[in-house]
């Protein structure tokens, strides 16, 4: 793609990083928010790296002719443009990107089914993305409220959930060993206490949990001080609360995982990254909102978990945390590797739909209506 969609936006991000104190409407630092959703950068960086330096060259290979490609990655930094460009300039750039992509022979041949569109922030590319609904969207979650995505736009069989880029440092094996004896807090949360939509449960959880023994709940703050406080709190805690944000997902989940803190997920409609590869029941507790809000239920539940079970969760976290780290060069079994593997798993179905669309008789039943779009809902459970 032309540099105005890629390198120019990266330079804009870099050159304004320390020159602005801009905040979003909810008080989040703009540049940190962009980094949090920068999956577009990390996947692109892996693809453009010299082939001799890439560690994932047996997983995905970049080719330079459209005819040789099975899939097409769209390297447009949609989140940078949304937050750092003036509104009308951003919308104009979105329209230019849409036209450039959809004018390509590869798009026309498949109607976009084999194209990969990074739209990890719910607002990114929002004004035009409906015209690219056949593409594989790379998302933070599949918000079902209708606030972010229209019905039928996103579903697991077509799209892919990717983890946020963690905001805290990775607690490696040495850190994990050193912090074990220091984890004296039962349950920790630091973040925005008031959110919209499904995130309204945060205020309810604060009311229920704030006076409980062994629980630390703090309002999040921006900057390095906020990061240090969150990191320190997670490394001193056995469990980390991960409630829904404005959407079902929250960056807090991935901060907890790389900190060795067992996530307690309270988000009934959350879809999780790489779930075709990873079993989250080994590293996290998934609790229904109904259970979590029962007076005294959650703390009793956490205290009922035996030390051996806690150790098993923590040991699994030490093994799993590498899957949520983005890096350069991209590492085997890191976030980029699992993303490519999950996308590759969609290829057979993509080819089915492309070939079918190319051979069906005009005016026949041209649409296959076999998608499974059942949401993932955490059901209330009883305390044994």
N, C-alpha and C positions, 0 to 999 in steps of 0.2 A: 504494500500500500504506500501511497505518497507519504513523505515525511511529516506533513501537517497532521497526520493521524497518529504518528508514532514518536519519532525523535523530537519533533518540535514541542510536543506536549511533555515529554520527559525533561527537556531543558527548562520549560516553564516551571515544572514542579521543583526542579533542583534550584533554579535561580530565585525562587520566591520562598524557599523553605524557611530561611531565617529572617526574611524581610517582612513577614506578615504575622499578625497575631489574630487573624480572622477566626471566628468561631461560627459553628453552625447554629441553627435556631435553638438546639437543646444544649448548647454550651461546649460541644466537642471541638477540639482544635482541628481545623480543616485538614492540614497536612497529615496529622496522625490518622485521621479517619480514612484518608486516601491510602495510606500505608496498610491499614487494617484490611482493606479490600483490594490490595494490589496483586491478586492472583494473575491478572492479565500481564503484569510485568514479569513475574517469575516464570510463567509458561513460555512467554515470548523469549525471554533471556535464554532459556534452555534450547529453544529451537534455533536461534541465530548463532549460538556458540559454535566455534570451529568443531567440525565433526571429530577431530582427533582429541579434543579436550572433553567431549561429552561422555558422561558415564552411563547415559540412558540410550545409547545409540542402538542397542539391541531391542529396545522397547518401541521407539518411534524414530523414524528417519525423515529428515527434511529433504524434499525434492524440489526442483526448480522449474518443472514443466507441469502444467495443470493436468495433462493427460496421464501422468504417472501417479497422481495422488489419489489416495482413498478418502482422505479427509482434508478440509481446508480450515486452518486457524485464521481468524480475523484479528489482526494485531492492532486494534484500536483501543486507546486508553480512555474508555468512556467515563470513568470516575474522575480522572484528572480534569477532563474537559468540563464535566458538570460543575465541579466545585471551584475551579480556578478561572473559567472564562465568564465573561459577561453573558447574561441569560440569552439574549438574541444571537450573539456570536456562537454560543454553544449549540443552540437549536439549528443554526445554519450549518455548522460543522457536522452535526448529526445527519442532516439531510444530504450533505455532500458525501458522507461516508456510505449512507444507504444507497445512493445512486451509484457510487463507484463499485460497491460490492455486487449489487443486483444487475449491473451491466455486464459483469464478467460471464464468459461462456460457461464456466463451471457452475455458477449459480443457476443460470437458466437451464442447464442440463438436468439438475437435480431439484430445482425449485428450493434450494438452500438446505435440503435435508442432511447433506454431508458437510455442512459448515458449522464451525464452533464459534459461538459468540460470547465473549466474556462480559457479563453484566452483573457483576457481583454485588454492587451497591444497588438497592431496590429502586433508586431514582435514576440510575445511569441509563442513558439511551431511551428513556421512557417515552419521549414524544414520538418516536418513529419505530420502536422495536416491534410493534404489532405487525409491521410489514415483513418481519423476519421470523415469524412465529414457527416456521418449519425447522429452523436451525436448532442445534444443540446449545441451549443456554447454560452458562456456568453461573450458578446462583449460590447465595448464602443459605437459602431455605426455600420452601414453597408455601409462603404465606397464603392461607386459604380465606382470608377475610375479604378479599377483593380490593383492599387498600392499595396494593402494589401491583398485582398481576390480575388480568381479566380471566374469567372462567375459561378453562380450556387452553390457556396460553402455556402453562407449565405443568409437567407431570414427569414422574420418575422414569418412565420408559423412554422418554425423549431427552430429558435434561439431566444435569449433573449438579449435585451439591458439593461445594468445596469448602474447606475450613477457612476461617478468618486467619490472617497472619497474626500470630501471638504478639501481645503488647509487652510481655515480660520476657526475661532471659530464660533460656532453657536450663532446667535443673538436671545436669548430667549425672552419671553414676557416682562421681565423687560428691557432688552436692546432695544427691539423694541419700547417700550414706550419712553425711554429716548432719542432715536436717531431721533424720528419723527421731532422735531423742528429744528434739525441740518442738515437735508437733503436739503442743499442749492445748490448743484451741480445738474444740469439738467441731464447730461449724463457722465458716467465715464467708462474708460477702462484702465487697467494696465496689460500688458503681452507682449509677444513677438510680435513685430510689423511686422516682416518678417517671413512668413511661406511658405511652398511649396504647390503644388496642389491647392485645393480649398481655402487654407489659404492665397493665394496671394491677396484675397480681403481685407485683413487687411491693406496693404500698400495703397490701393486705398481709403479706408475709412479714413485713417489718412490724406491723402491729402484733402479729402472733408470736414472733420470735425474739424481739429486741430485748425483752427482760429475762430470757431464759439463760440459765447458767451454762457457761462454756460457749456462748454464741457471741460473735463479733460482727456487727453490721454497721458499715460506714458509708457515708455519701462520698462518691468518687470526686476527685479533683484532677485538673488537667496538668500536663507538664511532667517533667522528670520526677518531681516530688510525688505526684500521684502514682506514677509507675512504680517508684521505689516502695511506697506504702503498700500497694497492691501485691507486689512481689514478696515483700517481707511477710505480709499477712498470710498469703497462700502457703508459704514455706513453713509457717508455724502451725498449720492447721491440718487436721485429719480429713475433714470434708469441706468442700467449697460449694456454696449454693449457686446454682446456675438457672435462674428463672428466665422466662421469656422477656425479650425487649420489645421494641415497637413491632418487630416481627417475631415469629416463634424462636428464631435463633438469637444467640448472644455471643459476643467475643469472649465473655467470661468463661465459657466452657473450655475453650482451647488454651486460655491462660492457665486454667486449673490443671489441665492434662499435662502441659509441659512443666508445671511446677510440682508434680507428684502429689497433688491434692485430689482426693477422690471426688469427682463431680456429683452433685445431687441435682439432677435435672428436673425442673418443674415447668414443663412446657408441653401441654397435651398434644399439640399438633406438629411437633418438631420432626423434621426429616434430617437425617444425619449423614455426614460425608463418608463415602467409601463403604457404606454398610453392606455392599455385596462382597467385601473383602474382610472387614473388621466386625467383630462381635462386641458391641458396646456394653453388653451385660457383664463382661469381664473387667471393665474399668470404671463403670459408673452405676449409680443408682437412679433409676427412672421412676419418679413418683408422680402420681396424678395430682392435679390441683385440688381436687376434692379432699384427698387424704391430707395433703400438706397443710390445708387450712383448718383441719379439725384441731381444736384446742389440745395442745400437748402431744399430738400424734407424731409429728416428725421427729422431735427430740427423743421420744420413747423408742421410735423405730431405729434411729441411729445408735442409741445406747444398747439396743438389743443385738447388734451385730458383734460377733465374737472377735477377739484379737486375731485369731487365725484367719478369719474371713477378711479382716482389714488388711492383714499382711498380704493376702493373695491379691486383693485389689491393687495394693501399692506395687507389688512385684510386676503385675501386668501393666500398670501405668509406666513403669520403667522401661518395659519392652515396647509398648505401643507408642510412646511419645514421639519417636523418630518419624512416625507417619504423618505428623502434623507440622513438620518443620519445612519451610521453603528455604532454599539455599542456592548458592552459585559456586561451583557447578552443582546442578541438581543431583541429589544422592539416590542410589538404589533404595527403594522402599520409603523414600521421602514423599512429601505431598505431591510433587510434580509427577513422580513415577506412578503413584496410585491413581492420579488423575488420568494419565495417559492409558493406564490399564483399564480403568472403568470406561473410558471413551471407546477404546478398542473393542470392548465387549458389546458395544451398540452397533458395530459395523455390519454384522450380518443382517440385522433388522432394517438398518438404513438402506442397504443394497436391495433388500426385498421391496421396500416401498418405492425406491427409485425405478427399479426395473418394472415393477407392476404399473406404475404411472405412465411409463413409456410405451406399454403395449396394450392398455385397456382400450376398448372400442369407445369412440366418442358417444356421449350421452348414456353410457352404461353406468353401472354402480361403481364409480371411479374411486370412492373413498373407502378405505378399510377402517372399520369402526371397532377394532378389537383391542384398543388400548385399555390397560388396567390402570385406573386412576384412583384407587382406593387410598385414602389418607392414612397416615400412621398416627393412631390415637392411643395415648397412654390411659389404660383403664384403672379405675380405683381398685385397690387391693386391700385385703384384710391383714392386720398385724398378727402374725403367728405367736 
